[in-house]
Amino acid sequence: MINGTLGKQYLIGGQNEISNFQLIHAIVAAYESITNKKVDWNWFEYVSDRKGHDFRYAINIQDFLSDFPNFKLSDFEENLKQTVQSYL
Protein backbone atom coordinates (compact mmCIF):
# COMPACT_ATOMS: atom_id res chain seq x y z
CA MET A 1 0.00 0.00 0.00
CA ILE A 2 3.04 2.24 0.22
CA ASN A 3 2.77 3.03 -3.50
CA GLY A 4 -0.84 4.22 -3.30
CA THR A 5 -1.87 7.77 -4.07
CA LEU A 6 -1.68 9.96 -0.97
CA GLY A 7 -5.17 10.92 0.18
CA LYS A 8 -6.92 8.56 -2.23
CA GLN A 9 -9.56 6.24 -0.84
CA TYR A 10 -9.61 2.66 -2.07
CA LEU A 11 -12.52 0.25 -1.96
CA ILE A 12 -11.21 -3.24 -1.26
CA GLY A 13 -13.44 -6.25 -1.82
CA GLY A 14 -13.13 -9.92 -2.48
CA GLN A 15 -14.72 -10.13 -5.94
CA ASN A 16 -16.86 -13.05 -4.78
CA GLU A 17 -20.40 -11.77 -4.58
CA ILE A 18 -22.67 -14.43 -3.12
CA SER A 19 -26.20 -14.48 -1.78
CA ASN A 20 -27.10 -14.81 1.90
CA PHE A 21 -28.42 -18.27 1.07
CA GLN A 22 -25.07 -19.27 -0.46
CA LEU A 23 -23.22 -17.79 2.52
CA ILE A 24 -25.15 -19.76 5.12
CA HIS A 25 -24.51 -22.94 3.15
CA ALA A 26 -20.79 -22.11 2.96
CA ILE A 27 -20.68 -21.53 6.74
CA VAL A 28 -22.46 -24.82 7.37
CA ALA A 29 -20.11 -26.66 4.97
CA ALA A 30 -17.07 -25.20 6.76
CA TYR A 31 -18.50 -26.17 10.17
CA GLU A 32 -19.33 -29.71 9.03
CA SER A 33 -15.87 -30.10 7.48
CA ILE A 34 -14.12 -29.06 10.69
CA THR A 35 -16.30 -30.92 13.19
CA ASN A 36 -17.48 -33.92 11.15
CA LYS A 37 -20.96 -33.17 12.52
CA LYS A 38 -24.08 -32.64 10.43
CA VAL A 39 -25.97 -29.40 11.00
CA ASP A 40 -29.63 -29.57 11.91
CA TRP A 41 -31.27 -27.32 9.33
CA ASN A 42 -34.22 -26.83 11.69
CA TRP A 43 -32.06 -24.14 13.33
CA PHE A 44 -32.69 -21.91 10.31
CA GLU A 45 -35.94 -20.14 9.64
CA TYR A 46 -36.73 -18.90 6.16
CA VAL A 47 -38.66 -15.64 6.19
CA SER A 48 -39.97 -13.39 3.43
CA ASP A 49 -37.94 -10.35 2.44
CA ARG A 50 -38.59 -7.08 4.22
CA LYS A 51 -39.95 -4.14 2.28
CA GLY A 52 -37.05 -2.07 0.98
CA HIS A 53 -34.59 -4.92 1.50
CA ASP A 54 -31.38 -4.41 -0.47
CA PHE A 55 -30.85 -7.41 -2.71
CA ARG A 56 -27.20 -6.70 -3.29
CA TYR A 57 -24.27 -4.92 -1.69
CA ALA A 58 -21.41 -4.46 -4.11
CA ILE A 59 -18.40 -2.21 -4.46
CA ASN A 60 -16.26 -1.34 -7.45
CA ILE A 61 -12.62 -2.18 -6.72
CA GLN A 62 -11.23 -1.26 -10.15
CA ASP A 63 -9.24 1.75 -8.82
CA PHE A 64 -7.64 -0.49 -6.22
CA LEU A 65 -6.80 -3.19 -8.77
CA SER A 66 -5.36 -0.69 -11.26
CA ASP A 67 -3.10 0.89 -8.60
CA PHE A 68 -2.16 -2.47 -7.04
CA PRO A 69 -2.21 -5.01 -9.90
CA ASN A 70 -0.09 -7.57 -8.01
CA PHE A 71 -2.35 -7.68 -4.96
CA LYS A 72 -3.46 -11.27 -4.34
CA LEU A 73 -6.89 -11.92 -2.89
CA SER A 74 -7.10 -14.68 -0.32
CA ASP A 75 -9.26 -17.76 -0.74
CA PHE A 76 -12.80 -17.16 0.58
CA GLU A 77 -13.55 -20.77 1.55
CA GLU A 78 -10.22 -21.22 3.36
CA ASN A 79 -10.61 -17.98 5.31
CA LEU A 80 -14.22 -18.80 6.14
CA LYS A 81 -13.05 -22.14 7.49
CA GLN A 82 -10.42 -20.38 9.64
CA THR A 83 -13.07 -17.97 10.92
CA VAL A 84 -15.44 -20.79 11.85
CA GLN A 85 -12.56 -22.64 13.54
CA SER A 86 -11.74 -19.57 15.63
CA TYR A 87 -15.25 -19.66 17.12
CA LEU A 88 -15.09 -23.31 18.13
NUKEBA-388157 format. One record per residue (C-alpha): x, y, z; residue number from 1. Coordinates in Angstrom, 1 decimal. Example, Ala and Ser with C-alpha at 12.3 -4.5 7.8 and 13.67 -1.06 7.14 Angstrom:
rec px=12.3; py=-4.5; pz=7.8; num=1
rec px=13.7; py=-1.1; pz=7.1; num=2
//
This chain:
rec px=0.0; py=0.0; pz=0.0; num=1
rec px=3.0; py=2.2; pz=0.2; num=2
rec px=2.8; py=3.0; pz=-3.5; num=3
rec px=-0.8; py=4.2; pz=-3.3; num=4
rec px=-1.9; py=7.8; pz=-4.1; num=5
rec px=-1.7; py=10.0; pz=-1.0; num=6
rec px=-5.2; py=10.9; pz=0.2; num=7
rec px=-6.9; py=8.6; pz=-2.2; num=8
rec px=-9.6; py=6.2; pz=-0.8; num=9
rec px=-9.6; py=2.7; pz=-2.1; num=10
rec px=-12.5; py=0.2; pz=-2.0; num=11
rec px=-11.2; py=-3.2; pz=-1.3; num=12
rec px=-13.4; py=-6.2; pz=-1.8; num=13
rec px=-13.1; py=-9.9; pz=-2.5; num=14
rec px=-14.7; py=-10.1; pz=-5.9; num=15
rec px=-16.9; py=-13.0; pz=-4.8; num=16
rec px=-20.4; py=-11.8; pz=-4.6; num=17
rec px=-22.7; py=-14.4; pz=-3.1; num=18
rec px=-26.2; py=-14.5; pz=-1.8; num=19
rec px=-27.1; py=-14.8; pz=1.9; num=20
rec px=-28.4; py=-18.3; pz=1.1; num=21
rec px=-25.1; py=-19.3; pz=-0.5; num=22
rec px=-23.2; py=-17.8; pz=2.5; num=23
rec px=-25.2; py=-19.8; pz=5.1; num=24
rec px=-24.5; py=-22.9; pz=3.1; num=25
rec px=-20.8; py=-22.1; pz=3.0; num=26
rec px=-20.7; py=-21.5; pz=6.7; num=27
rec px=-22.5; py=-24.8; pz=7.4; num=28
rec px=-20.1; py=-26.7; pz=5.0; num=29
rec px=-17.1; py=-25.2; pz=6.8; num=30
rec px=-18.5; py=-26.2; pz=10.2; num=31
rec px=-19.3; py=-29.7; pz=9.0; num=32
rec px=-15.9; py=-30.1; pz=7.5; num=33
rec px=-14.1; py=-29.1; pz=10.7; num=34
rec px=-16.3; py=-30.9; pz=13.2; num=35
rec px=-17.5; py=-33.9; pz=11.2; num=36
rec px=-21.0; py=-33.2; pz=12.5; num=37
rec px=-24.1; py=-32.6; pz=10.4; num=38
rec px=-26.0; py=-29.4; pz=11.0; num=39
rec px=-29.6; py=-29.6; pz=11.9; num=40
rec px=-31.3; py=-27.3; pz=9.3; num=41
rec px=-34.2; py=-26.8; pz=11.7; num=42
rec px=-32.1; py=-24.1; pz=13.3; num=43
rec px=-32.7; py=-21.9; pz=10.3; num=44
rec px=-35.9; py=-20.1; pz=9.6; num=45
rec px=-36.7; py=-18.9; pz=6.2; num=46
rec px=-38.7; py=-15.6; pz=6.2; num=47
rec px=-40.0; py=-13.4; pz=3.4; num=48
rec px=-37.9; py=-10.4; pz=2.4; num=49
rec px=-38.6; py=-7.1; pz=4.2; num=50
rec px=-39.9; py=-4.1; pz=2.3; num=51
rec px=-37.1; py=-2.1; pz=1.0; num=52
rec px=-34.6; py=-4.9; pz=1.5; num=53
rec px=-31.4; py=-4.4; pz=-0.5; num=54
rec px=-30.8; py=-7.4; pz=-2.7; num=55
rec px=-27.2; py=-6.7; pz=-3.3; num=56
rec px=-24.3; py=-4.9; pz=-1.7; num=57
rec px=-21.4; py=-4.5; pz=-4.1; num=58
rec px=-18.4; py=-2.2; pz=-4.5; num=59
rec px=-16.3; py=-1.3; pz=-7.4; num=60
rec px=-12.6; py=-2.2; pz=-6.7; num=61
rec px=-11.2; py=-1.3; pz=-10.1; num=62
rec px=-9.2; py=1.8; pz=-8.8; num=63
rec px=-7.6; py=-0.5; pz=-6.2; num=64
rec px=-6.8; py=-3.2; pz=-8.8; num=65
rec px=-5.4; py=-0.7; pz=-11.3; num=66
rec px=-3.1; py=0.9; pz=-8.6; num=67
rec px=-2.2; py=-2.5; pz=-7.0; num=68
rec px=-2.2; py=-5.0; pz=-9.9; num=69
rec px=-0.1; py=-7.6; pz=-8.0; num=70
rec px=-2.4; py=-7.7; pz=-5.0; num=71
rec px=-3.5; py=-11.3; pz=-4.3; num=72
rec px=-6.9; py=-11.9; pz=-2.9; num=73
rec px=-7.1; py=-14.7; pz=-0.3; num=74
rec px=-9.3; py=-17.8; pz=-0.7; num=75
rec px=-12.8; py=-17.2; pz=0.6; num=76
rec px=-13.5; py=-20.8; pz=1.6; num=77
rec px=-10.2; py=-21.2; pz=3.4; num=78
rec px=-10.6; py=-18.0; pz=5.3; num=79
rec px=-14.2; py=-18.8; pz=6.1; num=80
rec px=-13.1; py=-22.1; pz=7.5; num=81
rec px=-10.4; py=-20.4; pz=9.6; num=82
rec px=-13.1; py=-18.0; pz=10.9; num=83
rec px=-15.4; py=-20.8; pz=11.9; num=84
rec px=-12.6; py=-22.6; pz=13.5; num=85
rec px=-11.7; py=-19.6; pz=15.6; num=86
rec px=-15.3; py=-19.7; pz=17.1; num=87
rec px=-15.1; py=-23.3; pz=18.1; num=88
//
